[in-house]
Amino acid sequence: MIAGHIHPKAAAGRMGMQDTCAVRLIDRRTGAAHRINGMPLVIFTREPGVAVAELLDGRDPSVWEARIETLGSGAGR
């Protein structure tokens, strides 16, 4: 899933609690994940809409996008 700018409260209301997701910040120019000290930036969350909104806040949407990958539920743990 690719997300654009979403208001955190609106996103939380739409997505609610769900399976754990990995949210990555992607540079549209290269298609590569944003890296900090050589490590890709990944946020693990059950509220991906909020994570996306926070990652994209203040960033140029023509340069950045967020990708959400559902990892599965913790029901079997």
C-alpha positions as CSV (number, residue, x, y, z in Angstrom):
1,M,0.0,0.0,0.0
2,I,1.3,3.5,-0.8
3,A,0.0,6.4,1.3
4,G,0.0,10.1,0.7
5,H,-0.6,12.8,3.3
6,I,-3.3,11.7,5.7
7,H,-4.4,13.6,8.8
8,P,-3.5,11.4,11.8
9,K,-7.0,11.4,13.4
10,A,-8.7,10.7,10.0
11,A,-6.3,7.9,9.3
12,A,-6.7,6.4,12.7
13,G,-10.5,6.4,12.3
14,R,-10.3,4.7,9.0
15,M,-7.7,2.1,9.8
16,G,-8.2,1.5,13.5
17,M,-6.4,-1.2,15.3
18,Q,-5.2,-3.9,12.9
19,D,-2.4,-6.3,12.3
20,T,1.2,-5.2,12.8
21,C,2.6,-3.2,9.9
22,A,6.0,-2.0,8.7
23,V,5.9,1.5,7.4
24,R,8.8,2.7,5.3
25,L,9.6,6.2,4.0
26,I,10.5,6.0,0.3
27,D,12.3,8.6,-1.9
28,R,10.3,8.8,-5.1
29,R,13.3,9.9,-7.1
30,T,15.3,6.7,-6.4
31,G,12.6,4.2,-5.2
32,A,14.9,3.5,-2.2
33,A,14.0,3.6,1.5
34,H,15.2,6.6,3.5
35,R,18.3,5.6,5.5
36,I,19.7,6.9,8.8
37,N,23.3,6.0,9.4
38,G,23.0,3.4,6.6
39,M,20.0,1.6,8.1
40,P,16.6,1.8,6.4
41,L,14.0,3.7,8.4
42,V,11.2,1.3,9.3
43,I,8.4,1.9,11.8
44,F,6.6,-1.1,13.2
45,T,3.1,-0.2,14.3
46,R,-0.6,-1.3,14.6
47,E,-1.7,2.2,13.5
48,P,-0.1,2.7,10.1
49,G,-2.1,5.8,9.2
50,V,-0.7,7.7,12.2
51,A,2.8,6.5,11.4
52,V,2.4,7.6,7.7
53,A,1.1,11.0,8.8
54,E,4.0,11.6,11.1
55,L,6.6,10.4,8.6
56,L,5.2,12.6,5.8
57,D,4.6,15.7,8.0
58,G,6.6,18.6,6.6
59,R,7.9,16.6,3.7
60,D,7.4,17.4,0.0
61,P,4.9,14.8,-1.3
62,S,6.4,15.0,-4.8
63,V,9.6,13.6,-3.3
64,W,8.5,11.3,-0.5
65,E,5.9,8.5,-0.1
66,A,5.2,6.0,2.6
67,R,4.8,2.2,2.0
68,I,2.8,0.0,4.3
69,E,3.4,-3.7,4.6
70,T,1.1,-5.8,6.7
71,L,3.1,-8.3,8.7
72,G,0.3,-10.2,10.3
73,S,-1.5,-10.4,13.6
74,G,-0.1,-11.3,17.0
75,A,-3.0,-13.7,17.7
76,G,-0.8,-16.8,17.5
77,R,1.9,-15.5,19.9
